[in-house]
Amino acid sequence: MSHVLVPLAQGCEELEAITITDLLVRAGVSVTTCGLDEMPVKASRGTTIIPDTCIDKVMDESYDLIALPGGLPGADHLRDNEQLQLLLKKQAKNNKFLAAICAAPKALAEAGLLNGKTATSYPGILEALDNESINISRNAVEIDGKIVTSRGPGTAMDFALTLIELLEGREKRDEINRQLVR
């Protein structure tokens, strides 16, 4: 069974956080959500989310994928969190999957993980970084090696289904997609 970490920062986009978590669990993936502290997370639209644990307790764990929901200021908190930056770099060093949607690719960029990569994000987020080494795509979901990025709340289902396919295969993705009645 695949194991995924979904870090949740204050001001995250709840639609993305819940969609990623929900669809992965439907696919039989073990998902752990972690806050950047021990507080409940107040998402960007006011929804309160209670993470499974806090980042202090997951630093020594191994994950098949770390998936970052976007939203503001949530993505800024992800970008600025030293522990998360260490986890992202460790994940890349171990050749494991990293994923970020909406504004969250800025956290991957801060870790230097988008240099020389093709990535997508919420319009204007990657462009504002002024990093010419990132090839900016307008695709709904972009995969470059072990890094998956996506545009925003409207692409969250396709993003999560892509993550399912990468972790559990095309058959599982198709099964979950049928259950969603899309």
MDTraj code that builds the backbone (N, CA, C; nanometers):
import mdtraj as md
import numpy as np

residues = "MET SER HIS VAL LEU VAL PRO LEU ALA GLN GLY CYS GLU GLU LEU GLU ALA ILE THR ILE THR ASP LEU LEU VAL ARG ALA GLY VAL SER VAL THR THR CYS GLY LEU ASP GLU MET PRO VAL LYS ALA SER ARG GLY THR THR ILE ILE PRO ASP THR CYS ILE ASP LYS VAL MET ASP GLU SER TYR ASP LEU ILE ALA LEU PRO GLY GLY LEU PRO GLY ALA ASP HIS LEU ARG ASP ASN GLU GLN LEU GLN LEU LEU LEU LYS LYS GLN ALA LYS ASN ASN LYS PHE LEU ALA ALA ILE CYS ALA ALA PRO LYS ALA LEU ALA GLU ALA GLY LEU LEU ASN GLY LYS THR ALA THR SER TYR PRO GLY ILE LEU GLU ALA LEU ASP ASN GLU SER ILE ASN ILE SER ARG ASN ALA VAL GLU ILE ASP GLY LYS ILE VAL THR SER ARG GLY PRO GLY THR ALA MET ASP PHE ALA LEU THR LEU ILE GLU LEU LEU GLU GLY ARG GLU LYS ARG ASP GLU ILE ASN ARG GLN LEU VAL ARG".split()
xyz = np.array([
    [0.0844, -0.1179, 0.0000],
    [0.0000, 0.0000, 0.0000],
    [0.0889, 0.1241, 0.0000],
    [0.0567, 0.2180, -0.0859],
    [0.1300, 0.3444, -0.0919],
    [0.0979, 0.4295, 0.0296],
    [0.1944, 0.5123, 0.0684],
    [0.1766, 0.6018, 0.1827],
    [0.2056, 0.7450, 0.1368],
    [0.1103, 0.8346, 0.1624],
    [0.1189, 0.9734, 0.1153],
    [0.1086, 1.0681, 0.2330],
    [0.1885, 1.1737, 0.2286],
    [0.1810, 1.2824, 0.3262],
    [0.1194, 1.4038, 0.2590],
    [0.0173, 1.4616, 0.3246],
    [-0.0451, 1.5851, 0.2764],
    [-0.0266, 1.6912, 0.3852],
    [0.0745, 1.7783, 0.3703],
    [0.0938, 1.8856, 0.4671],
    [-0.0137, 1.9934, 0.4515],
    [-0.0690, 2.0364, 0.5631],
    [-0.1747, 2.1376, 0.5624],
    [-0.1269, 2.2611, 0.6376],
    [-0.1277, 2.3746, 0.5700],
    [-0.0859, 2.5002, 0.6312],
    [-0.2082, 2.5888, 0.6534],
    [-0.1982, 2.6760, 0.7521],
    [-0.3040, 2.7740, 0.7741],
    [-0.3273, 2.8494, 0.6423],
    [-0.4539, 2.8573, 0.6004],
    [-0.4870, 2.9267, 0.4758],
    [-0.4747, 2.8416, 0.3518],
    [-0.4715, 2.7079, 0.3692],
    [-0.4677, 2.6201, 0.2516],
    [-0.6022, 2.6243, 0.1796],
    [-0.6039, 2.5783, 0.0575],
    [-0.7279, 2.5696, -0.0208],
    [-0.7965, 2.4381, 0.0166],
    [-0.9101, 2.4481, 0.0857],
    [-0.9753, 2.3283, 0.1367],
    [-1.0235, 2.2333, 0.0277],
    [-1.0709, 2.2860, -0.0833],
    [-1.1185, 2.1990, -0.1902],
    [-1.0044, 2.1087, -0.2386],
    [-0.8865, 2.1642, -0.2522],
    [-0.7711, 2.0856, -0.2966],
    [-0.7282, 1.9856, -0.1897],
    [-0.7175, 2.0311, -0.0658],
    [-0.6736, 1.9434, 0.0432],
    [-0.7661, 1.8235, 0.0583],
    [-0.8956, 1.8486, 0.0587],
    [-0.9928, 1.7409, 0.0787],
    [-1.0026, 1.6518, -0.0440],
    [-0.9992, 1.7084, -0.1633],
    [-1.0077, 1.6277, -0.2853],
    [-0.8896, 1.5323, -0.2949],
    [-0.7697, 1.5831, -0.2716],
    [-0.6501, 1.4981, -0.2771],
    [-0.6642, 1.3840, -0.1762],
    [-0.6947, 1.4198, -0.0528],
    [-0.7039, 1.3203, 0.0543],
    [-0.8148, 1.2195, 0.0264],
    [-0.9327, 1.2675, -0.0084],
    [-1.0486, 1.1809, -0.0303],
    [-1.0240, 1.0808, -0.1426],
    [-0.9789, 1.1287, -0.2576],
    [-0.9620, 1.0378, -0.3706],
    [-0.8512, 0.9351, -0.3461],
    [-0.7428, 0.9768, -0.2810],
    [-0.6364, 0.8807, -0.2503],
    [-0.6868, 0.7719, -0.1549],
    [-0.7624, 0.8116, -0.0536],
    [-0.8181, 0.7128, 0.0404],
    [-0.9137, 0.6190, -0.0324],
    [-0.9972, 0.6711, -0.1210],
    [-1.0876, 0.5855, -0.2005],
    [-1.0100, 0.4805, -0.2789],
    [-0.8869, 0.5161, -0.3176],
    [-0.8034, 0.4246, -0.3966],
    [-0.7256, 0.3273, -0.3083],
    [-0.7469, 0.3327, -0.1778],
    [-0.6797, 0.2412, -0.0873],
    [-0.5412, 0.2863, -0.0447],
    [-0.5099, 0.4126, -0.0680],
    [-0.3801, 0.4683, -0.0303],
    [-0.3868, 0.5120, 0.1159],
    [-0.2799, 0.4879, 0.1895],
    [-0.2688, 0.5369, 0.3266],
    [-0.2276, 0.6839, 0.3212],
    [-0.3114, 0.7719, 0.3760],
    [-0.2848, 0.9157, 0.3723],
    [-0.2708, 0.9680, 0.5147],
    [-0.1638, 1.0438, 0.5375],
    [-0.1435, 1.1139, 0.6634],
    [-0.1454, 1.2629, 0.6342],
    [-0.2315, 1.3351, 0.7048],
    [-0.2286, 1.4806, 0.6947],
    [-0.1502, 1.5331, 0.8128],
    [-0.0720, 1.6375, 0.7888],
    [0.0038, 1.6966, 0.8994],
    [-0.0047, 1.8477, 0.8922],
    [-0.0236, 1.9084, 1.0082],
    [-0.0187, 2.0533, 1.0179],
    [0.1247, 2.0974, 1.0371],
    [0.1489, 2.2244, 1.0153],
    [0.2827, 2.2778, 1.0374],
    [0.3064, 2.3074, 1.1852],
    [0.1981, 2.2963, 1.2632],
    [0.2044, 2.3076, 1.4094],
    [0.0956, 2.2156, 1.4643],
    [0.0663, 2.2238, 1.5910],
    [-0.0327, 2.1326, 1.6503],
    [-0.1738, 2.1909, 1.6540],
    [-0.1964, 2.2999, 1.5840],
    [-0.3272, 2.3665, 1.5838],
    [-0.4157, 2.3115, 1.4716],
    [-0.5498, 2.3183, 1.4891],
    [-0.6368, 2.2925, 1.3750],
    [-0.6050, 2.3936, 1.2638],
    [-0.6252, 2.3529, 1.1405],
    [-0.5938, 2.4385, 1.0259],
    [-0.7199, 2.5108, 0.9820],
    [-0.7132, 2.6424, 0.9788],
    [-0.8236, 2.7238, 0.9253],
    [-0.7901, 2.7488, 0.7788],
    [-0.8685, 2.6883, 0.6910],
    [-0.8417, 2.6947, 0.5477],
    [-0.8840, 2.8309, 0.4905],
    [-0.8538, 2.8518, 0.3637],
    [-0.8712, 2.9825, 0.3010],
    [-1.0158, 3.0309, 0.2961],
    [-1.1116, 2.9405, 0.2973],
    [-1.2533, 2.9791, 0.2929],
    [-1.3204, 2.9644, 0.4287],
    [-1.2398, 2.9423, 0.5338],
    [-1.2924, 2.9375, 0.6690],
    [-1.3226, 2.7998, 0.7249],
    [-1.3064, 2.6961, 0.6439],
    [-1.3277, 2.5597, 0.6923],
    [-1.2143, 2.5221, 0.7881],
    [-1.2489, 2.4573, 0.8976],
    [-1.1475, 2.4104, 0.9915],
    [-1.1192, 2.2634, 0.9639],
    [-0.9919, 2.2318, 0.9485],
    [-0.9473, 2.0954, 0.9220],
    [-0.8559, 2.0543, 1.0366],
    [-0.8785, 1.9363, 1.0899],
    [-0.7932, 1.8865, 1.1982],
    [-0.6987, 1.7812, 1.1389],
    [-0.5701, 1.8157, 1.1263],
    [-0.4731, 1.7210, 1.0700],
    [-0.4546, 1.5994, 1.1609],
    [-0.4084, 1.4900, 1.1016],
    [-0.3801, 1.3680, 1.1771],
    [-0.2683, 1.3884, 1.2774],
    [-0.1698, 1.4692, 1.2415],
    [-0.0506, 1.4886, 1.3236],
    [0.0120, 1.6223, 1.2884],
    [0.1303, 1.6473, 1.3436],
    [0.2026, 1.7706, 1.3096],
    [0.3366, 1.7335, 1.2450],
    [0.3940, 1.8289, 1.1778],
    [0.5150, 1.8037, 1.0994],
    [0.6307, 1.7519, 1.1849],
    [0.6380, 1.7938, 1.3109],
    [0.7448, 1.7453, 1.3999],
    [0.7468, 1.5933, 1.4083],
    [0.6294, 1.5316, 1.3970],
    [0.6175, 1.3873, 1.4171],
    [0.6333, 1.3050, 1.2894],
    [0.6527, 1.3699, 1.1758],
    [0.6645, 1.2949, 1.0499],
    [0.8021, 1.3095, 0.9850],
    [0.8905, 1.3809, 1.0489],
    [1.0202, 1.4126, 0.9871],
    [1.1043, 1.2886, 0.9558],
    [1.0885, 1.1829, 1.0309],
    [1.1695, 1.0627, 1.0089],
    [1.0959, 0.9541, 0.9313],
    [0.9748, 0.9837, 0.8866],
    [0.8950, 0.8864, 0.8117],
    [0.9340, 0.8873, 0.6639],
    [0.8955, 0.7820, 0.5946],
    [0.9184, 0.7707, 0.4505],
    [0.7836, 0.7668, 0.3802],
    [0.7719, 0.8385, 0.2708],
    [0.6467, 0.8475, 0.1957],
    [0.6716, 0.8198, 0.0483],
    [0.5732, 0.7602, -0.0159],
    [0.5808, 0.7393, -0.1598],
    [0.5550, 0.8700, -0.2341],
    [0.4802, 0.9592, -0.1690],
    [0.4418, 1.0868, -0.2302],
    [0.4174, 1.1883, -0.1202],
    [0.4609, 1.3108, -0.1432],
    [0.4201, 1.4250, -0.0614],
    [0.3415, 1.5154, -0.1544],
    [0.2151, 1.5427, -0.1188],
    [0.1254, 1.6226, -0.2024],
    [0.0882, 1.7514, -0.1303],
    [0.1164, 1.8645, -0.1929],
    [0.0934, 1.9951, -0.1328],
    [-0.0304, 2.0624, -0.1910],
    [-0.1348, 2.0856, -0.1082],
    [-0.2468, 2.1672, -0.1541],
    [-0.2017, 2.3133, -0.1589],
    [-0.2664, 2.3908, -0.2435],
    [-0.2310, 2.5316, -0.2565],
    [-0.3163, 2.6208, -0.1685],
    [-0.3562, 2.7328, -0.2257],
    [-0.4290, 2.8345, -0.1517],
    [-0.3330, 2.9342, -0.0903],
    [-0.3862, 3.0521, -0.0655],
    [-0.3056, 3.1563, -0.0018],
    [-0.3755, 3.2039, 0.1236],
    [-0.3007, 3.2241, 0.2293],
    [-0.1550, 3.2228, 0.2375],
    [-0.0939, 3.0855, 0.2638],
    [-0.1717, 2.9778, 0.2525],
    [-0.1207, 2.8445, 0.2823],
    [0.0070, 2.8093, 0.2085],
    [0.0111, 2.8366, 0.0776],
    [0.1303, 2.8025, -0.0004],
    [0.2526, 2.8804, 0.0466],
    [0.2320, 3.0046, 0.0913],
    [0.3440, 3.0821, 0.1448],
    [0.3968, 3.0193, 0.2731],
    [0.3057, 2.9701, 0.3571],
    [0.3480, 2.9029, 0.4802],
    [0.4246, 2.7740, 0.4490],
    [0.3815, 2.7004, 0.3469],
    [0.4548, 2.5803, 0.3055],
    [0.5940, 2.6173, 0.2554],
    [0.5993, 2.7210, 0.1741],
    [0.7276, 2.7676, 0.1193],
    [0.8247, 2.8084, 0.2293],
    [0.7724, 2.8726, 0.3327],
    [0.8575, 2.9307, 0.4370],
    [0.8884, 2.8375, 0.5539],
    [0.8313, 2.7168, 0.5545],
    [0.8515, 2.6252, 0.6660],
    [0.9795, 2.5438, 0.6450],
    [1.0773, 2.5632, 0.7335],
    [1.2067, 2.4969, 0.7190],
    [1.1956, 2.3451, 0.7243],
    [1.1103, 2.2931, 0.8120],
    [1.0956, 2.1476, 0.8218],
    [1.0384, 2.0892, 0.6935],
    [0.9373, 2.1555, 0.6376],
    [0.8800, 2.1061, 0.5129],
    [0.9832, 2.1129, 0.4014],
    [1.0603, 2.2193, 0.3964],
    [1.1638, 2.2298, 0.2933],
    [1.2627, 2.1125, 0.3039],
    [1.2980, 2.0750, 0.4251],
    [1.3859, 1.9585, 0.4446],
    [1.3197, 1.8302, 0.3952],
    [1.1910, 1.8129, 0.4272],
    [1.1179, 1.6937, 0.3815],
    [1.1120, 1.6867, 0.2288],
    [1.0860, 1.7996, 0.1643],
    [1.0768, 1.8026, 0.0180],
    [1.2108, 1.7641, -0.0449],
    [1.3179, 1.8180, 0.0073],
    [1.4513, 1.7863, -0.0459],
    [1.4866, 1.6398, -0.0229],
    [1.4519, 1.5866, 0.0938],
    [1.4759, 1.4445, 0.1240],
    [1.3947, 1.3559, 0.0286],
    [1.2708, 1.3929, 0.0030],
    [1.1846, 1.3175, -0.0885],
    [1.2478, 1.3127, -0.2282],
    [1.2955, 1.4277, -0.2750],
    [1.3589, 1.4338, -0.4073],
    [1.4881, 1.3519, -0.4093],
    [1.5671, 1.3628, -0.3050],
    [1.6931, 1.2873, -0.2962],
    [1.6668, 1.1375, -0.3010],
    [1.5549, 1.0938, -0.2417],
    [1.5185, 0.9520, -0.2403],
    [1.4411, 0.9096, -0.3650],
    [1.4323, 0.9997, -0.4640],
    [1.3660, 0.9724, -0.5921],
    [1.2209, 0.9287, -0.5742],
    [1.1507, 0.9976, -0.4832],
    [1.0096, 0.9705, -0.4563],
    [0.9259, 1.0843, -0.5138],
    [0.7969, 1.0592, -0.5317],
    [0.7081, 1.1577, -0.5933],
    [0.6829, 1.2792, -0.5030],
    [0.6747, 1.3949, -0.5693],
    [0.6332, 1.5214, -0.5083],
    [0.5231, 1.5791, -0.5951],
    [0.4230, 1.6390, -0.5323],
    [0.3129, 1.6974, -0.6079],
    [0.2693, 1.8267, -0.5415],
    [0.2282, 1.9231, -0.6241],
    [0.1827, 2.0520, -0.5723],
    [0.0811, 2.1102, -0.6691],
    [-0.0223, 2.1711, -0.6128],
    [-0.1299, 2.2277, -0.6926],
    [-0.1491, 2.3748, -0.6564],
    [-0.1983, 2.4521, -0.7525],
    [-0.2387, 2.5911, -0.7316],
    [-0.1159, 2.6780, -0.7040],
    [-0.1077, 2.7392, -0.5869],
    [0.0072, 2.8225, -0.5514],
    [0.1194, 2.7425, -0.4863],
    [0.0941, 2.6169, -0.4506],
    [0.1928, 2.5360, -0.3787],
    [0.3195, 2.5027, -0.4576],
    [0.3208, 2.5046, -0.5918],
    [0.4490, 2.4823, -0.6590],
    [0.5586, 2.5801, -0.6150],
    [0.5195, 2.6944, -0.5577],
    [0.6219, 2.7866, -0.5079],
    [0.7033, 2.7235, -0.3956],
    [0.6447, 2.6298, -0.3203],
    [0.7201, 2.5603, -0.2154],
    [0.8234, 2.4668, -0.2774],
    [0.7878, 2.4020, -0.3874],
    [0.8842, 2.3175, -0.4582],
    [0.9957, 2.4028, -0.5188],
    [0.9582, 2.5183, -0.5739],
    [1.0576, 2.6088, -0.6326],
    [1.1546, 2.6590, -0.5261],
    [1.1027, 2.6911, -0.4074],
    [1.1885, 2.7386, -0.2977],
    [1.2931, 2.6331, -0.2618],
    [1.2566, 2.5070, -0.2717],
    [1.3496, 2.3972, -0.2418],
    [1.4452, 2.3691, -0.3585],
    [1.4278, 2.4426, -0.4691],
    [1.5127, 2.4224, -0.5865],
    [1.4735, 2.3030, -0.6700],
    [1.3538, 2.2492, -0.6467],
    [1.3142, 2.1242, -0.7112],
    [1.2470, 2.1430, -0.8475],
    [1.2185, 2.2678, -0.8853],
    [1.1599, 2.2933, -1.0169],
    [1.2627, 2.3440, -1.1175],
    [1.3859, 2.3627, -1.0746],
    [1.4902, 2.4093, -1.1662],
    [1.5083, 2.3083, -1.2791],
    [1.4957, 2.3560, -1.4028],
    [1.5093, 2.2698, -1.5196],
    [1.3899, 2.1809, -1.5457],
    [1.2804, 2.2029, -1.4737],
    [1.1597, 2.1201, -1.4874],
    [1.0489, 2.1967, -1.5599],
    [0.9537, 2.1215, -1.6130],
    [0.8306, 2.1789, -1.6655],
    [0.7259, 2.1655, -1.5569],
    [0.6585, 2.2753, -1.5251],
    [0.5603, 2.2758, -1.4164],
    [0.4472, 2.3724, -1.4505],
    [0.3350, 2.3510, -1.3850],
    [0.2210, 2.4405, -1.3991],
    [0.1781, 2.4845, -1.2599],
    [0.0937, 2.5876, -1.2546],
    [0.0461, 2.6405, -1.1268],
    [-0.0747, 2.7294, -1.1529],
    [-0.1282, 2.7837, -1.0456],
    [-0.2311, 2.8867, -1.0596],
    [-0.1700, 2.9999, -1.1434],
    [-0.2472, 3.0605, -1.2339],
    [-0.1913, 3.1640, -1.3213],
    [-0.1156, 3.2727, -1.2438],
    [0.0066, 3.2980, -1.2874],
    [0.0883, 3.4046, -1.2315],
    [0.1811, 3.3625, -1.1192],
    [0.1572, 3.2481, -1.0560],
    [0.2381, 3.2074, -0.9410],
    [0.3827, 3.1776, -0.9815],
    [0.4024, 3.0902, -1.0788],
    [0.5389, 3.0571, -1.1205],
    [0.6038, 3.1735, -1.1944],
    [0.5250, 3.2479, -1.2711],
    [0.5789, 3.3626, -1.3434],
    [0.6368, 3.4660, -1.2460],
    [0.5734, 3.4827, -1.1306],
    [0.6179, 3.5811, -1.0319],
    [0.7517, 3.5439, -0.9680],
    [0.7928, 3.4185, -0.9809],
    [0.9193, 3.3758, -0.9202],
    [1.0406, 3.4258, -0.9982],
    [1.0195, 3.4650, -1.1220],
    [1.1288, 3.5144, -1.2061],
    [1.2445, 3.4144, -1.2099],
    [1.2088, 3.2872, -1.2285],
    [1.3068, 3.1797, -1.2370],
    [1.3017, 3.1242, -1.3788],
    [1.3960, 3.1677, -1.4607],
    [1.3952, 3.1294, -1.6018],
    [1.4253, 2.9823, -1.6250],
    [1.4703, 2.9102, -1.5216],
    [1.5010, 2.7684, -1.5406],
    [1.3754, 2.6807, -1.5340],
    [1.2617, 2.7381, -1.4914],
    [1.1357, 2.6629, -1.4876],
    [1.0636, 2.6821, -1.6201],
    [1.0320, 2.5726, -1.6871],
    [0.9523, 2.5778, -1.8096],
    [0.8060, 2.5777, -1.7674],
    [0.7387, 2.6897, -1.7812],
    [0.6015, 2.7048, -1.7319],
    [0.5015, 2.6543, -1.8348],
    [0.4188, 2.5624, -1.7907],
    [0.3154, 2.4996, -1.8730],
    [0.1788, 2.5560, -1.8349],
    [0.0849, 2.5477, -1.9262],
    [-0.0540, 2.5876, -1.8994],
    [-0.1458, 2.4647, -1.8894],
    [-0.0859, 2.3460, -1.8889],
    [-0.1652, 2.2234, -1.8800],
    [-0.2346, 2.2137, -1.7444],
    [-0.3462, 2.1433, -1.7399],
    [-0.4196, 2.1229, -1.6143],
    [-0.3350, 2.0456, -1.5144],
    [-0.2656, 1.9452, -1.5629],
    [-0.1744, 1.8650, -1.4805],
    [-0.0477, 1.8458, -1.5614],
    [0.0652, 1.8619, -1.4960],
    [0.1945, 1.8465, -1.5622],
    [0.2789, 1.7476, -1.4821],
    [0.3374, 1.6512, -1.5530],
    [0.4273, 1.5542, -1.4892],
    [0.5647, 1.5707, -1.5522],
    [0.6655, 1.5930, -1.4685],
    [0.8037, 1.5984, -1.5154],
    [0.8861, 1.5124, -1.4197],
    [0.9160, 1.3927, -1.4623],
    [0.9873, 1.2987, -1.3769],
    [0.9023, 1.2625, -1.2565],
    [0.9537, 1.2874, -1.1379],
    [0.8829, 1.2536, -1.0142],
    [0.8063, 1.3729, -0.9570],
    [0.7916, 1.4806, -1.0364],
    [0.7207, 1.5991, -0.9890],
    [0.5931, 1.6183, -1.0693],
    [0.4817, 1.6326, -0.9951],
    [0.3501, 1.6534, -1.0554],
    [0.2972, 1.7876, -1.0063],
    [0.2527, 1.8718, -1.0990],
    [0.1947, 2.0010, -1.0623],
    [0.0601, 2.0179, -1.1313],
    [-0.0212, 2.1074, -1.0753],
    [-0.1542, 2.1301, -1.1317],
    [-0.1955, 2.2748, -1.1080],
    [-0.3026, 2.3180, -1.1768],
    [-0.3401, 2.4593, -1.1854],
    [-0.4167, 2.5152, -1.0652],
    [-0.5173, 2.4438, -1.0141],
    [-0.5962, 2.5039, -0.9065],
    [-0.7180, 2.4218, -0.8698],
    [-0.8111, 2.4798, -0.7956],
    [-0.9263, 2.4046, -0.7464],
    [-1.0024, 2.3306, -0.8575],
    [-1.0146, 2.3917, -0.9732],
    [-1.0875, 2.3297, -1.0838],
    [-1.0190, 2.2081, -1.1427],
    [-0.8913, 2.1909, -1.1141],
    [-0.8171, 2.0758, -1.1668],
    [-0.7850, 1.9738, -1.0576],
    [-0.8390, 1.9938, -0.9385],
    [-0.8046, 1.9086, -0.8238],
    [-0.8407, 1.7611, -0.8462],
    [-0.9540, 1.7337, -0.9087],
    [-0.9914, 1.5929, -0.9316],
    [-0.8965, 1.5268, -1.0309],
    [-0.8662, 1.5952, -1.1404],
    [-0.7721, 1.5386, -1.2378],
    [-0.6345, 1.5192, -1.1755],
    [-0.5939, 1.6143, -1.0920],
    [-0.4664, 1.6058, -1.0206],
    [-0.4642, 1.4817, -0.9309],
    [-0.5670, 1.4656, -0.8496],
    [-0.5733, 1.3513, -0.7577],
    [-0.5803, 1.2188, -0.8341],
    [-0.6559, 1.2152, -0.9429],
    [-0.6635, 1.0936, -1.0239],
    [-0.5275, 1.0598, -1.0860],
    [-0.4535, 1.1624, -1.1251],
    [-0.3188, 1.1405, -1.1781],
    [-0.2284, 1.0808, -1.0711],
    [-0.2405, 1.1319, -0.9487],
    [-0.1599, 1.0776, -0.8383],
    [-0.1947, 0.9315, -0.8131],
    [-0.3239, 0.8974, -0.8198],
    [-0.3668, 0.7580, -0.8045],
    [-0.3030, 0.6706, -0.9121],
    [-0.3050, 0.7186, -1.0350],
    [-0.2470, 0.6400, -1.1443],
    [-0.0971, 0.6174, -1.1230],
    [-0.0262, 0.7204, -1.0806],
    [0.1176, 0.7068, -1.0582],
    [0.1485, 0.6088, -0.9460],
    [0.0661, 0.6085, -0.8412],
    [0.0920, 0.5233, -0.7246],
    [0.0334, 0.3833, -0.7381],
    [-0.0867, 0.3742, -0.7960],
    [-0.1618, 0.2476, -0.7928],
    [-0.1957, 0.1910, -0.9309],
    [-0.1663, 0.2647, -1.0364],
    [-0.1880, 0.2144, -1.1708],
    [-0.3130, 0.2692, -1.2377],
    [-0.3159, 0.2528, -1.3690],
    [-0.4251, 0.3052, -1.4520],
    [-0.5596, 0.2400, -1.4179],
    [-0.5583, 0.1114, -1.3906],
    [-0.6835, 0.0411, -1.3590],
    [-0.7496, 0.1001, -1.2342],
    [-0.6711, 0.1291, -1.1308],
    [-0.7257, 0.1879, -1.0077],
    [-0.7774, 0.3295, -1.0343],
    [-0.7040, 0.4058, -1.1147],
    [-0.7506, 0.5408, -1.1500],
    [-0.8862, 0.5318, -1.2191],
    [-0.8982, 0.4432, -1.3169],
    [-1.0237, 0.4294, -1.3908],
    [-1.1372, 0.3848, -1.2993],
    [-1.1087, 0.2943, -1.2071],
    [-1.2098, 0.2474, -1.1111],
    [-1.2618, 0.3650, -1.0264],
    [-1.1713, 0.4448, -0.9731],
    [-1.2117, 0.5583, -0.8892],
    [-1.2856, 0.6618, -0.9738],
    [-1.2396, 0.6860, -1.0941],
    [-1.3053, 0.7822, -1.1825],
    [-1.4494, 0.7403, -1.2119],
    [-1.4713, 0.6103, -1.2342],
    [-1.6095, 0.5605, -1.2571],
    [-1.6964, 0.5837, -1.1356],
    [-1.6412, 0.5627, -1.0151],
    [-1.7184, 0.5838, -0.8921],
    [-1.7594, 0.7294, -0.8747],
    [-1.6839, 0.8207, -0.9326],
    [-1.7128, 0.9632, -0.9192],
    [-1.8255, 1.0103, -1.0122],
    [-1.8662, 0.9234, -1.1067],
    [-1.9726, 0.9539, -1.2025],
    [-1.9412, 1.0851, -1.2755],
    [-1.8258, 1.0875, -1.3404],
    [-1.7829, 1.2065, -1.4144],
    [-1.8200, 1.1984, -1.5579],
])
top = md.Topology()
chain = top.add_chain()
for i, resn in enumerate(residues, 1):
    res = top.add_residue(resn, chain, resSeq=i)
    for name in ("N", "CA", "C"):
        top.add_atom(name, md.element.get_by_symbol(name[0]), res)
traj = md.Trajectory(xyz[None], top)
